[in-house]
Amino acid sequence: MRRIGVLLLGILFGIVLLGNAGPRVKKTVAVFDFQNDSGVRAWGDIGRDFSMQLADALVKSGQFIVLERKDLDVVMAEQDLASSDRFAKSRTARKGKIIPAQILIKGRITEFERNTSSSGQGLSIKGFSIGAKRSSAHVAVIIQLIDSTTGEIIDSQRVEGKANSGGLSIGYDGDFSIGSSSFKKTPLGKAVQLAIDRAVNYISQRLKDVPWKGRVVLVKGNKVYINAGKKAGVQVGDEFFVYKEGEPLIDPDTGMELGSELEKVAKIRVKDVKDKYAIAQVVEGSPKDIQKAYLVMTGEEA
């Protein structure tokens, strides 16, 4: 009986913790092609392949909305066009502002190594080799997390992947994508996967405490429509704070945007959730103080 009481107490405590955890909204990230600074060119575009695998892994983690590559291409083309003389100054797109992602993910592959030592006769046919070999592989990547609004590097981390194999091995010395099934079976392929797993873990942990940011899309009476819904993990009962942003603060030396002062105007609670948007009601403050494009955030700004 005593054990049952302790178990029930633990369950209740867990429920309280979950209730205080706040909304777990998926942050939108954009993964750009990684630079290949390893000096290795034998496996095609390593940087591009690595970034594609990382983007796929982030999607499968269920914690992020990942901006698709075709969307990034459109965004960058729009920015290049807007920066040209063909657009009036008033229509010029500001780099970063146009990107609908809260966090940009960039990086460099610094090490991409494979070492193989033979321990017997092997057979080689059209690039494929079969024999008794010992192989080791090492991959090192530097990940950068960047605030899409200010361009500030939030954090940077080096992640590694190492793998070994022994006995009968099958290798390939030709060119193929590091995302191919053949490559993934090799020690180098396993090292890449390990580096990606560690990169996803690092990104998840580092961004856990970064507040989610969204926008008000419409105010109708006491209803406030925000630009995130079921696909972003928003649930009925989630509470957010609404802020009015002040004039952007620009560093006079670098021209870099430093952010802006925030004025809290309201607290809202979600009452209905659609796929891509949610409808909330004002629980603190007045709907009259909220306007379209105001900032919506998880947690209260200090």
Backbone as CSV, one residue per row, in Angstrom:
resi,resn,N_x,N_y,N_z,CA_x,CA_y,CA_z,C_x,C_y,C_z
1,MET,0.843,-1.204,0.000,0.000,0.000,0.000,0.880,1.256,0.000
2,ARG,1.958,1.175,0.779,2.867,2.310,0.862,3.532,2.574,-0.486
3,ARG,3.885,1.462,-1.200,4.509,1.605,-2.521,3.561,2.271,-3.504
4,ILE,2.280,1.917,-3.429,1.278,2.512,-4.316,1.179,4.014,-4.067
5,GLY,1.232,4.386,-2.771,1.164,5.802,-2.420,2.344,6.574,-2.969
6,VAL,3.534,5.969,-2.842,4.743,6.618,-3.370,4.660,6.759,-4.880
7,LEU,4.134,5.697,-5.565,4.000,5.719,-7.016,3.045,6.817,-7.468
8,LEU,1.899,6.926,-6.779,0.924,7.957,-7.117,1.507,9.359,-6.901
9,LEU,2.282,9.509,-5.810,2.909,10.792,-5.528,3.889,11.155,-6.639
10,GLY,4.637,10.158,-7.121,5.582,10.394,-8.206,4.881,10.806,-9.489
11,ILE,3.736,10.154,-9.784,2.975,10.488,-10.988,2.452,11.909,-10.909
12,LEU,1.901,12.274,-9.737,1.377,13.629,-9.550,2.482,14.666,-9.689
13,PHE,3.669,14.348,-9.140,4.807,15.262,-9.226,5.224,15.457,-10.683
14,GLY,5.190,14.346,-11.453,5.531,14.422,-12.872,4.546,15.273,-13.638
15,ILE,3.258,15.152,-13.287,2.231,15.952,-13.956,2.452,17.432,-13.680
16,VAL,2.811,17.752,-12.431,3.076,19.147,-12.074,4.251,19.697,-12.871
17,LEU,5.306,18.861,-12.992,6.478,19.302,-13.743,6.133,19.555,-15.202
18,LEU,5.345,18.673,-15.804,4.939,18.848,-17.181,4.090,20.090,-17.345
19,GLY,3.244,20.333,-16.363,2.387,21.506,-16.434,3.170,22.789,-16.369
20,ASN,4.335,22.772,-15.701,5.152,23.971,-15.574,6.218,24.084,-16.653
21,ALA,6.270,23.050,-17.506,7.325,23.036,-18.513,7.107,24.089,-19.586
22,GLY,5.867,24.530,-19.771,5.566,25.521,-20.796,5.420,24.864,-22.155
23,PRO,5.010,25.646,-23.168,4.814,25.104,-24.508,6.095,24.536,-25.098
24,ARG,5.975,23.393,-25.764,7.117,22.785,-26.445,6.922,22.964,-27.954
25,VAL,7.017,24.197,-28.399,6.795,24.507,-29.802,8.068,24.229,-30.600
26,LYS,7.897,23.659,-31.786,9.052,23.357,-32.623,9.625,24.640,-33.217
27,LYS,10.907,24.829,-33.043,11.576,25.985,-33.631,11.881,25.694,-35.107
28,THR,11.763,26.716,-35.935,12.065,26.576,-37.356,13.544,26.877,-37.589
29,VAL,14.229,25.941,-38.240,15.655,26.108,-38.515,15.900,25.960,-40.012
30,ALA,16.979,26.547,-40.470,17.401,26.433,-41.863,18.828,25.911,-41.887
31,VAL,19.044,24.806,-42.594,20.374,24.194,-42.671,21.009,24.559,-44.012
32,PHE,22.118,25.285,-43.968,22.824,25.671,-45.178,23.914,24.644,-45.501
33,ASP,24.360,24.645,-46.756,25.423,23.724,-47.152,26.673,23.966,-46.314
34,PHE,27.247,22.886,-45.807,28.461,22.990,-45.010,29.668,23.158,-45.932
35,GLN,30.689,23.840,-45.434,31.946,23.966,-46.169,32.774,22.700,-45.958
36,ASN,33.449,22.279,-46.997,34.345,21.136,-46.878,35.776,21.629,-46.805
37,ASP,36.286,21.739,-45.585,37.665,22.187,-45.363,38.590,21.024,-45.024
38,SER,38.141,19.807,-45.307,38.936,18.628,-44.951,40.036,18.344,-45.965
39,GLY,39.917,18.914,-47.163,40.894,18.639,-48.211,40.552,17.412,-49.025
40,VAL,39.490,16.671,-48.637,39.079,15.453,-49.347,38.038,15.815,-50.399
41,ARG,38.229,15.322,-51.629,37.282,15.604,-52.713,36.813,14.329,-53.405
42,ALA,37.156,13.169,-52.856,36.898,11.900,-53.540,35.454,11.434,-53.451
43,TRP,34.657,12.057,-52.591,33.287,11.577,-52.413,32.257,12.621,-52.832
44,GLY,32.540,13.361,-53.884,31.582,14.331,-54.375,31.502,15.553,-53.471
45,ASP,30.316,16.161,-53.405,30.119,17.362,-52.600,29.809,16.957,-51.157
46,ILE,30.846,16.766,-50.377,30.696,16.285,-49.003,29.887,17.260,-48.160
47,GLY,30.170,18.549,-48.308,29.476,19.551,-47.505,27.979,19.549,-47.740
48,ARG,27.582,19.512,-48.999,26.159,19.504,-49.353,25.483,18.225,-48.857
49,ASP,26.143,17.080,-49.081,25.566,15.798,-48.655,25.399,15.754,-47.136
50,PHE,26.399,16.266,-46.412,26.333,16.243,-44.956,25.173,17.108,-44.466
51,SER,25.020,18.296,-45.045,23.941,19.189,-44.605,22.572,18.591,-44.890
52,MET,22.440,17.865,-46.000,21.162,17.224,-46.325,20.830,16.124,-45.329
53,GLN,21.843,15.344,-44.947,21.622,14.293,-43.959,21.296,14.885,-42.588
54,LEU,21.958,15.982,-42.248,21.683,16.639,-40.968,20.257,17.181,-40.940
55,ALA,19.826,17.807,-42.039,18.459,18.330,-42.122,17.449,17.210,-41.953
56,ASP,17.699,16.078,-42.600,16.795,14.925,-42.498,16.741,14.399,-41.065
57,ALA,17.893,14.352,-40.400,17.958,13.865,-39.018,17.226,14.810,-38.068
58,LEU,17.312,16.115,-38.323,16.614,17.100,-37.484,15.099,16.955,-37.631
59,VAL,14.641,16.693,-38.847,13.209,16.469,-39.072,12.748,15.223,-38.323
60,LYS,13.514,14.147,-38.441,13.149,12.880,-37.806,13.199,12.953,-36.282
61,SER,13.933,13.915,-35.738,13.988,14.063,-34.279,12.655,14.539,-33.717
62,GLY,11.811,15.126,-34.586,10.503,15.602,-34.159,10.534,16.875,-33.340
63,GLN,11.692,17.524,-33.273,11.833,18.722,-32.442,11.891,20.026,-33.232
64,PHE,12.001,19.912,-34.569,12.204,21.102,-35.378,11.362,21.071,-36.649
65,ILE,11.078,22.267,-37.144,10.574,22.428,-38.505,11.773,22.896,-39.318
66,VAL,12.128,22.133,-40.326,13.326,22.429,-41.107,12.923,23.033,-42.446
67,LEU,13.444,24.202,-42.731,13.162,24.871,-43.992,13.770,24.070,-45.127
68,GLU,12.973,23.755,-46.145,13.449,22.939,-47.256,14.465,23.692,-48.111
69,ARG,15.342,22.927,-48.743,16.398,23.523,-49.555,15.833,24.379,-50.682
70,LYS,14.760,23.944,-51.320,14.202,24.740,-52.420,13.702,26.087,-51.908
71,ASP,13.195,26.109,-50.671,12.763,27.374,-50.085,13.957,28.282,-49.821
72,LEU,15.066,27.693,-49.370,16.278,28.482,-49.129,16.794,29.092,-50.428
73,ASP,16.742,28.306,-51.519,17.210,28.805,-52.804,16.378,30.003,-53.256
74,VAL,15.063,29.915,-53.061,14.170,31.017,-53.431,14.479,32.244,-52.585
75,VAL,14.689,32.023,-51.275,14.988,33.116,-50.355,16.276,33.828,-50.756
76,MET,17.324,33.059,-51.014,18.608,33.657,-51.352,18.543,34.387,-52.698
77,ALA,17.798,33.826,-53.664,17.641,34.487,-54.957,16.909,35.808,-54.798
78,GLU,15.902,35.827,-53.938,15.140,37.044,-53.670,16.030,38.098,-53.022
79,GLN,16.875,37.673,-52.111,17.776,38.613,-51.446,18.787,39.194,-52.429
80,ASP,19.323,38.344,-53.312,20.285,38.825,-54.298,19.640,39.835,-55.248
81,LEU,18.400,39.549,-55.668,17.682,40.452,-56.558,17.381,41.767,-55.856
82,ALA,16.967,41.662,-54.598,16.615,42.865,-53.844,17.830,43.735,-53.572
83,SER,19.009,43.122,-53.509,20.229,43.878,-53.233,20.785,44.554,-54.488
84,SER,20.247,44.172,-55.655,20.745,44.746,-56.900,20.119,46.112,-57.147
85,ASP,20.621,46.791,-58.166,20.130,48.126,-58.506,18.763,48.084,-59.169
86,ARG,18.273,46.890,-59.495,16.990,46.798,-60.186,15.819,47.045,-59.247
87,PHE,16.071,47.040,-57.941,15.019,47.277,-56.967,15.208,48.644,-56.332
88,ALA,14.107,49.331,-56.103,14.178,50.599,-55.395,14.645,50.335,-53.975
89,LYS,15.295,51.338,-53.374,15.858,51.177,-52.029,14.799,50.765,-51.024
90,SER,13.596,51.295,-51.167,12.534,51.015,-50.206,12.066,49.569,-50.262
91,ARG,12.373,48.877,-51.374,11.926,47.501,-51.524,13.035,46.496,-51.253
92,THR,14.206,46.992,-50.905,15.341,46.102,-50.692,15.119,45.170,-49.520
93,ALA,15.279,43.861,-49.748,15.116,42.870,-48.682,16.334,42.879,-47.788
94,ARG,16.111,42.858,-46.514,17.221,42.816,-45.561,17.613,41.375,-45.324
95,LYS,18.882,41.069,-45.499,19.346,39.699,-45.332,19.073,39.220,-43.917
96,GLY,18.529,38.041,-43.820,18.183,37.484,-42.509,16.730,37.707,-42.182
97,LYS,16.240,38.938,-42.367,14.856,39.259,-42.027,13.873,38.467,-42.876
98,ILE,14.244,38.232,-44.166,13.322,37.580,-45.070,13.240,36.073,-44.802
99,ILE,14.239,35.525,-44.123,14.281,34.084,-43.884,13.308,33.705,-42.777
100,PRO,12.296,32.878,-43.060,11.296,32.514,-42.063,11.786,31.436,-41.108
101,ALA,13.018,31.514,-40.687,13.576,30.557,-39.742,14.166,31.320,-38.576
102,GLN,13.971,30.787,-37.379,14.507,31.465,-36.195,16.008,31.271,-36.073
103,ILE,16.467,30.062,-36.433,17.885,29.727,-36.291,18.448,29.230,-37.620
104,LEU,19.615,29.751,-37.992,20.332,29.272,-39.168,21.449,28.341,-38.692
105,ILE,21.603,27.227,-39.389,22.635,26.250,-39.029,23.652,26.151,-40.165
106,LYS,24.879,26.506,-39.844,25.963,26.426,-40.814,27.113,25.645,-40.186
107,GLY,28.114,25.307,-41.001,29.233,24.581,-40.417,30.332,24.263,-41.408
108,ARG,31.385,23.644,-40.890,32.547,23.263,-41.690,32.959,21.847,-41.336
109,ILE,33.236,21.057,-42.369,33.805,19.725,-42.159,35.317,19.899,-42.160
110,THR,35.945,19.661,-41.018,37.380,19.908,-40.891,38.223,18.647,-41.055
111,GLU,37.636,17.491,-40.754,38.383,16.226,-40.891,37.468,15.162,-41.486
112,PHE,38.007,14.439,-42.476,37.248,13.389,-43.158,38.264,12.338,-43.579
113,GLU,38.594,11.444,-42.649,39.746,10.564,-42.838,39.367,9.094,-42.778
114,ARG,40.068,8.319,-43.593,39.928,6.867,-43.561,41.306,6.240,-43.634
115,ASN,41.580,5.333,-42.712,42.852,4.609,-42.699,42.572,3.122,-42.786
116,THR,43.221,2.455,-43.763,43.003,1.023,-43.973,44.336,0.300,-43.996
117,SER,44.418,-0.785,-43.227,45.634,-1.608,-43.233,45.257,-3.027,-43.624
118,SER,45.965,-3.577,-44.617,45.670,-4.923,-45.093,46.360,-5.965,-44.227
119,SER,45.687,-7.118,-44.052,46.280,-8.215,-43.290,46.226,-9.510,-44.078
120,GLY,46.137,-9.380,-45.396,46.089,-10.585,-46.220,45.785,-10.215,-47.650
121,GLN,45.724,-11.230,-48.540,45.436,-10.977,-49.941,43.969,-10.605,-50.105
122,GLY,43.726,-9.692,-51.010,42.355,-9.287,-51.270,42.050,-9.361,-52.752
123,LEU,40.788,-9.247,-53.078,40.328,-9.314,-54.457,39.699,-7.975,-54.818
124,SER,40.079,-7.428,-55.976,39.537,-6.134,-56.399,38.907,-6.274,-57.770
125,ILE,37.617,-5.860,-57.897,36.898,-5.933,-59.165,36.186,-4.609,-59.411
126,LYS,36.577,-3.873,-60.436,35.929,-2.621,-60.834,35.744,-1.643,-59.669
127,GLY,36.803,-1.480,-58.915,36.736,-0.495,-57.836,36.338,-1.075,-56.503
128,PHE,35.589,-2.189,-56.487,35.202,-2.821,-55.233,36.311,-3.757,-54.774
129,SER,36.607,-3.747,-53.486,37.666,-4.611,-52.954,37.109,-5.479,-51.836
130,ILE,37.521,-6.755,-51.853,37.099,-7.699,-50.822,38.344,-8.323,-50.233
131,GLY,38.485,-8.273,-48.913,39.666,-8.852,-48.318,39.687,-8.679,-46.823
132,ALA,40.750,-9.197,-46.198,40.897,-9.076,-44.753,41.605,-7.768,-44.456
133,LYS,40.862,-6.809,-43.936,41.425,-5.486,-43.665,40.933,-4.938,-42.339
134,ARG,41.688,-4.035,-41.802,41.259,-3.279,-40.633,41.143,-1.812,-41.055
135,SER,39.993,-1.229,-40.779,39.749,0.148,-41.195,39.330,1.003,-40.016
136,SER,39.757,2.236,-40.044,39.301,3.199,-39.051,38.937,4.481,-39.786
137,ALA,37.979,5.213,-39.248,37.525,6.436,-39.899,37.270,7.504,-38.848
138,HIS,37.487,8.743,-39.241,37.317,9.861,-38.315,36.728,11.050,-39.067
139,VAL,35.653,11.596,-38.526,35.004,12.772,-39.106,34.854,13.828,-38.018
140,ALA,35.217,15.072,-38.328,35.057,16.177,-37.374,34.359,17.334,-38.079
141,VAL,33.380,17.904,-37.385,32.565,18.974,-37.962,32.388,20.091,-36.941
142,ILE,32.475,21.333,-37.387,32.188,22.483,-36.532,30.802,23.002,-36.884
143,ILE,29.910,23.031,-35.914,28.529,23.484,-36.098,28.384,24.905,-35.572
144,GLN,27.714,25.759,-36.330,27.433,27.118,-35.894,25.924,27.350,-35.877
145,LEU,25.427,27.912,-34.776,24.023,28.281,-34.642,23.931,29.798,-34.695
146,ILE,23.144,30.312,-35.626,23.103,31.753,-35.889,21.686,32.289,-35.760
147,ASP,21.547,33.404,-35.062,20.263,34.097,-34.957,19.944,34.718,-36.317
148,SER,18.814,34.338,-36.918,18.498,34.782,-38.273,18.192,36.271,-38.349
149,THR,17.819,36.889,-37.235,17.465,38.310,-37.240,18.691,39.196,-37.131
150,THR,19.567,38.879,-36.194,20.730,39.732,-35.946,21.998,39.255,-36.656
151,GLY,22.020,37.987,-37.072,23.221,37.434,-37.680,24.262,37.034,-36.655
152,GLU,23.914,37.125,-35.372,24.846,36.793,-34.291,25.015,35.281,-34.164
153,ILE,26.257,34.840,-33.981,26.517,33.419,-33.728,26.155,33.120,-32.278
154,ILE,25.098,32.354,-32.086,24.634,32.019,-30.746,25.620,31.089,-30.051
155,ASP,26.097,30.111,-30.805,27.017,29.139,-30.221,27.729,28.387,-31.342
156,SER,28.852,27.783,-31.000,29.621,26.990,-31.947,30.170,25.777,-31.217
157,GLN,30.151,24.625,-31.889,30.584,23.397,-31.225,31.228,22.453,-32.237
158,ARG,32.273,21.768,-31.804,32.931,20.757,-32.639,32.387,19.391,-32.257
159,VAL,31.915,18.630,-33.249,31.432,17.273,-32.992,32.257,16.303,-33.837
160,GLU,32.418,15.088,-33.326,33.235,14.087,-34.009,32.496,12.767,-34.139
161,GLY,32.975,11.977,-35.084,32.497,10.613,-35.237,33.669,9.717,-35.571
162,LYS,33.791,8.599,-34.840,34.872,7.649,-35.093,34.295,6.242,-35.209
163,ALA,34.839,5.458,-36.128,34.361,4.084,-36.319,35.524,3.197,-36.747
164,ASN,35.440,1.928,-36.367,36.466,0.948,-36.720,35.805,-0.326,-37.221
165,SER,36.535,-1.069,-38.039,36.058,-2.379,-38.486,37.256,-3.289,-38.678
166,GLY,37.026,-4.583,-38.535,38.099,-5.541,-38.709,37.581,-6.805,-39.354
167,GLY,38.489,-7.674,-39.794,38.082,-8.914,-40.424,37.772,-8.694,-41.890
168,LEU,36.859,-9.521,-42.446,36.490,-9.426,-43.845,35.756,-8.122,-44.091
169,SER,36.226,-7.341,-45.030,35.606,-6.048,-45.295,35.362,-5.855,-46.784
170,ILE,34.389,-5.033,-47.092,34.089,-4.670,-48.473,34.242,-3.163,-48.586
171,GLY,35.118,-2.715,-49.433,35.345,-1.286,-49.581,35.106,-0.836,-51.002
172,TYR,35.113,0.507,-51.187,34.929,1.069,-52.516,35.761,2.327,-52.630
173,ASP,36.558,2.418,-53.695,37.452,3.552,-53.872,36.957,4.530,-54.937
174,GLY,35.764,4.328,-55.451,35.224,5.222,-56.468,34.534,6.420,-55.853
175,ASP,33.780,7.172,-56.672,33.065,8.363,-56.215,31.598,8.041,-56.019
176,PHE,31.053,8.380,-54.873,29.606,8.284,-54.646,29.226,9.176,-53.485
177,SER,27.953,9.432,-53.361,27.455,10.327,-52.327,27.635,9.708,-50.949
178,ILE,27.945,10.545,-49.949,28.080,10.030,-48.594,26.717,9.678,-48.011
179,GLY,25.655,9.999,-48.740,24.325,9.628,-48.288,23.850,8.318,-48.873
180,SER,24.653,7.693,-49.742,24.241,6.450,-50.385,24.300,5.285,-49.403
181,SER,23.513,4.253,-49.683,23.467,3.076,-48.809,24.808,2.351,-48.790
182,SER,25.529,2.370,-49.913,26.836,1.704,-49.988,27.838,2.388,-49.061
183,PHE,27.834,3.710,-49.073,28.774,4.456,-48.245,28.464,4.274,-46.758
184,LYS,27.185,4.238,-46.404,26.788,4.149,-44.999,27.273,2.860,-44.336
185,LYS,27.558,1.821,-45.131,28.009,0.546,-44.587,29.506,0.550,-44.268
186,THR,30.215,1.548,-44.769,31.654,1.619,-44.541,31.950,2.274,-43.194
187,PRO,33.153,2.081,-42.653,33.523,2.763,-41.393,33.384,4.278,-41.493
188,LEU,33.740,4.836,-42.659,33.623,6.285,-42.836,32.153,6.716,-42.817
189,GLY,31.306,5.875,-43.420,29.874,6.162,-43.398,29.313,6.118,-41.988
190,LYS,29.781,5.165,-41.197,29.329,5.052,-39.804,29.839,6.234,-38.971
191,ALA,31.052,6.688,-39.285,31.606,7.845,-38.570,30.791,9.102,-38.884
192,VAL,30.374,9.244,-40.144,29.533,10.371,-40.542,28.213,10.345,-39.780
193,GLN,27.597,9.153,-39.708,26.313,9.033,-39.019,26.450,9.372,-37.537
194,LEU,27.545,8.937,-36.947,27.772,9.241,-35.531,27.935,10.748,-35.326
195,ALA,28.654,11.392,-36.237,28.832,12.847,-36.147,27.490,13.561,-36.286
196,ILE,26.635,13.070,-37.177,25.305,13.672,-37.364,24.454,13.491,-36.115
197,ASP,24.480,12.290,-35.537,23.716,12.027,-34.307,24.152,12.976,-33.192
198,ARG,25.455,13.176,-33.073,25.967,14.069,-32.029,25.633,15.529,-32.345
199,ALA,25.589,15.868,-33.621,25.227,17.236,-34.011,23.767,17.517,-33.654
200,VAL,22.893,16.552,-33.922,21.470,16.711,-33.594,21.284,16.843,-32.090
201,ASN,22.008,16.036,-31.326,21.916,16.105,-29.867,22.396,17.464,-29.360
202,TYR,23.508,17.943,-29.914,24.034,19.252,-29.514,23.041,20.369,-29.836
203,ILE,22.506,20.366,-31.056,21.554,21.403,-31.474,20.309,21.373,-30.595
204,SER,19.802,20.177,-30.308,18.606,20.040,-29.471,18.836,20.589,-28.074
205,GLN,19.963,20.229,-27.482,20.253,20.666,-26.118,20.526,22.165,-26.050
206,ARG,21.262,22.674,-27.041,21.625,24.095,-27.013,20.424,25.004,-27.242
207,LEU,19.489,24.562,-28.078,18.330,25.396,-28.401,17.145,25.178,-27.467
208,LYS,17.295,24.247,-26.526,16.193,23.936,-25.614,15.764,25.160,-24.812
209,ASP,16.727,25.956,-24.382,16.422,27.118,-23.543,16.260,28.414,-24.333
210,VAL,16.377,28.329,-25.658,16.152,29.516,-26.490,14.653,29.674,-26.704
211,PRO,14.063,30.799,-26.315,12.615,30.964,-26.442,12.152,30.829,-27.895
212,TRP,11.015,30.165,-28.078,10.410,30.120,-29.406,9.828,31.485,-29.730
213,LYS,9.963,31.893,-30.991,9.427,33.184,-31.418,8.488,33.013,-32.605
214,GLY,7.342,33.661,-32.516,6.384,33.658,-33.604,5.849,35.064,-33.818
215,ARG,4.781,35.158,-34.599,4.211,36.467,-34.908,2.687,36.434,-34.844
216,VAL,2.121,37.590,-34.529,0.676,37.772,-34.605,0.320,38.009,-36.071
217,VAL,-0.659,37.255,-36.582,-1.065,37.427,-37.977,-2.396,38.161,-38.104
218,LEU,-3.192,38.159,-37.020,-4.492,38.829,-37.073,-5.041,38.995,-35.663
219,VAL,-5.687,40.122,-35.423,-6.384,40.354,-34.163,-7.841,40.638,-34.497
220,LYS,-8.731,39.822,-33.939,-10.155,39.936,-34.244,-10.940,39.867,-32.944
221,GLY,-11.342,41.020,-32.415,-11.997,41.048,-31.114,-11.015,40.629,-30.042
222,ASN,-11.386,39.590,-29.282,-10.490,39.063,-28.253,-9.652,37.895,-28.771
223,LYS,-9.780,37.603,-30.070,-9.039,36.493,-30.663,-7.737,36.995,-31.277
224,VAL,-6.669,36.274,-30.963,-5.362,36.600,-31.520,-4.864,35.389,-32.309
225,TYR,-4.641,35.572,-33.595,-4.181,34.492,-34.467,-2.653,34.557,-34.543
226,ILE,-1.993,33.409,-34.320,-0.528,33.364,-34.381,-0.082,32.395,-35.475
227,ASN,1.129,32.592,-35.982,1.598,31.841,-37.156,2.241,30.501,-36.825
228,ALA,1.646,29.747,-35.944,2.119,28.393,-35.627,0.934,27.568,-35.166
229,GLY,0.877,26.314,-35.610,-0.242,25.451,-35.261,0.201,24.045,-34.901
230,LYS,-0.613,23.066,-35.299,-0.334,21.669,-34.952,1.023,21.207,-35.457
231,LYS,1.376,21.603,-36.677,2.645,21.161,-37.244,3.840,21.669,-36.447
232,ALA,3.646,22.758,-35.721,4.729,23.322,-34.903,4.653,22.842,-33.462
233,GLY,3.665,21.995,-33.152,3.558,21.456,-31.803,2.740,22.294,-30.845
234,VAL,2.040,23.308,-31.347,1.202,24.140,-30.484,-0.022,23.343,-30.038
235,GLN,-0.394,23.474,-28.772,-1.530,22.744,-28.220,-2.485,23.698,-27.504
236,VAL,-3.737,23.264,-27.410,-4.738,24.035,-26.679,-4.267,24.175,-25.224
237,GLY,-4.348,25.386,-24.695,-3.904,25.640,-23.323,-2.523,26.249,-23.230
238,ASP,-1.749,26.187,-24.330,-0.420,26.808,-24.331,-0.556,28.314,-24.120
239,GLU,0.375,28.866,-23.354,0.350,30.306,-23.087,1.607,30.974,-23.646
240,PHE,1.417,32.146,-24.218,2.511,32.903,-24.806,2.415,34.369,-24.372
241,PHE,3.532,35.061,-24.494,3.565,36.490,-24.211,3.687,37.246,-25.531
242,VAL,3.015,38.379,-25.613,3.041,39.207,-26.821,3.846,40.472,-26.525
243,TYR,4.753,40.801,-27.451,5.627,41.955,-27.253,5.565,42.917,-28.440
244,LYS,5.667,44.166,-28.120,5.837,45.208,-29.123,7.326,45.505,-29.213
245,GLU,7.862,45.460,-30.417,9.286,45.691,-30.615,9.568,47.167,-30.855
246,GLY,10.619,47.656,-30.235,11.028,49.027,-30.444,11.862,49.164,-31.701
247,GLU,12.420,50.318,-31.908,13.261,50.562,-33.074,14.519,49.703,-33.013
248,PRO,14.902,49.093,-34.133,16.108,48.252,-34.143,17.338,49.043,-33.681
249,LEU,18.160,48.387,-32.870,19.395,49.003,-32.385,20.544,48.571,-33.304
250,ILE,21.169,49.536,-33.956,22.218,49.247,-34.930,23.570,49.696,-34.388
251,ASP,24.535,48.774,-34.419,25.888,49.114,-33.993,26.492,50.113,-34.985
252,PRO,26.880,51.301,-34.535,27.408,52.319,-35.459,28.742,51.935,-36.082
253,ASP,29.464,51.033,-35.449,30.771,50.638,-35.980,30.654,49.553,-37.050
254,THR,29.795,48.570,-36.788,29.702,47.418,-37.696,28.472,47.446,-38.580
255,GLY,27.455,48.219,-38.200,26.202,48.217,-38.955,25.338,47.013,-38.638
256,MET,25.782,46.185,-37.692,25.040,44.979,-37.335,23.862,45.322,-36.426
257,GLU,22.731,44.661,-36.676,21.573,44.858,-35.818,21.791,44.136,-34.494
258,LEU,21.595,44.832,-33.400,21.841,44.279,-32.068,20.566,43.785,-31.398
259,GLY,19.444,43.974,-32.057,18.164,43.611,-31.470,17.341,44.871,-31.250
260,SER,16.342,44.776,-30.393,15.506,45.935,-30.091,14.892,45.764,-28.710
261,GLU,14.475,46.877,-28.123,13.810,46.807,-26.834,12.416,46.206,-27.006
262,LEU,12.015,45.399,-26.026,10.714,44.750,-26.086,9.812,45.268,-24.976
263,GLU,8.567,45.532,-25.340,7.571,45.974,-24.369,6.454,44.928,-24.313
264,LYS,6.308,44.271,-23.163,5.264,43.257,-23.041,3.898,43.936,-23.002
265,VAL,2.997,43.476,-23.882,1.672,44.103,-23.961,0.547,43.168,-23.546
266,ALA,0.798,41.832,-23.594,-0.299,40.910,-23.262,0.211,39.494,-23.045
267,LYS,-0.653,38.707,-22.442,-0.446,37.270,-22.313,-1.648,36.588,-22.939
268,ILE,-1.402,35.574,-23.780,-2.497,34.913,-24.484,-2.486,33.408,-24.201
269,ARG,-3.660,32.793,-24.328,-3.802,31.339,-24.118,-4.508,30.738,-25.327
270,VAL,-3.925,29.674,-25.873,-4.450,29.042,-27.084,-5.769,28.325,-26.796
271,LYS,-6.777,28.606,-27.640,-8.100,27.999,-27.502,-8.442,27.050,-28.642
272,ASP,-7.801,27.255,-29.788,-8.077,26.407,-30.950,-6.809,26.315,-31.792
273,VAL,-6.555,25.132,-32.353,-5.327,24.911,-33.120,-5.641,24.327,-34.490
274,LYS,-5.136,24.958,-35.518,-5.212,24.455,-36.887,-3.830,23.952,-37.288
275,ASP,-3.712,23.452,-38.520,-2.431,22.894,-38.949,-1.299,23.913,-38.904
276,LYS,-1.537,25.110,-39.451,-0.459,26.088,-39.588,-0.649,27.344,-38.748
277,TYR,-1.747,27.439,-38.018,-1.945,28.598,-37.158,-2.793,28.201,-35.959
278,ALA,-2.800,29.083,-34.975,-3.588,28.832,-33.761,-4.330,30.110,-33.386
279,ILE,-5.443,29.918,-32.671,-6.258,31.035,-32.224,-6.202,31.084,-30.703
280,ALA,-5.807,32.231,-30.173,-5.664,32.395,-28.729,-6.566,33.520,-28.235
281,GLN,-6.765,33.552,-26.931,-7.515,34.618,-26.295,-6.610,35.357,-25.322
282,VAL,-6.867,36.630,-25.166,-6.072,37.448,-24.254,-6.503,37.158,-22.819
283,VAL,-5.538,36.791,-21.967,-5.837,36.520,-20.556,-5.232,37.583,-19.645
284,GLU,-4.288,38.331,-20.165,-3.717,39.477,-19.445,-3.469,40.586,-20.450
285,GLY,-3.853,41.815,-20.101,-3.702,42.918,-21.026,-4.969,43.121,-21.835
286,SER,-4.849,43.883,-22.902,-6.002,44.204,-23.741,-5.717,43.896,-25.201
287,PRO,-6.718,43.329,-25.924,-6.546,43.062,-27.360,-6.240,44.333,-28.147
288,LYS,-6.678,45.485,-27.634,-6.453,46.758,-28.321,-4.974,47.118,-28.384
289,ASP,-4.189,46.524,-27.490,-2.758,46.822,-27.460,-1.947,45.913,-28.375
290,ILE,-2.617,44.965,-29.043,-1.932,43.992,-29.900,-2.181,44.335,-31.358
291,GLN,-1.125,44.286,-32.153,-1.244,44.549,-33.581,-0.595,43.427,-34.382
292,LYS,-0.956,43.374,-35.648,-0.375,42.400,-36.567,1.143,42.530,-36.595
293,ALA,1.825,41.391,-36.632,3.296,41.293,-36.699,3.980,41.494,-35.355
294,TYR,3.208,41.702,-34.275,3.831,41.770,-32.954,4.483,40.422,-32.640
295,LEU,5.521,40.470,-31.828,6.272,39.278,-31.470,5.543,38.428,-30.456
296,VAL,5.530,37.113,-30.672,4.941,36.150,-29.742,6.057,35.240,-29.259
297,MET,6.163,35.060,-27.932,7.273,34.274,-27.397,6.825,33.326,-26.282
298,THR,7.561,32.214,-26.177,7.409,31.361,-25.004,8.268,31.965,-23.902
299,GLY,7.789,31.931,-22.674,8.565,32.497,-21.581,8.475,34.002,-21.549
300,GLU,8.830,34.565,-20.414,8.719,36.001,-20.230,10.096,36.628,-20.322
301,GLU,10.210,37.650,-21.180,11.489,38.336,-21.371,11.894,39.043,-20.093
302,ALA,13.153,38.821,-19.685,13.646,39.447,-18.444,13.830,40.939,-18.645
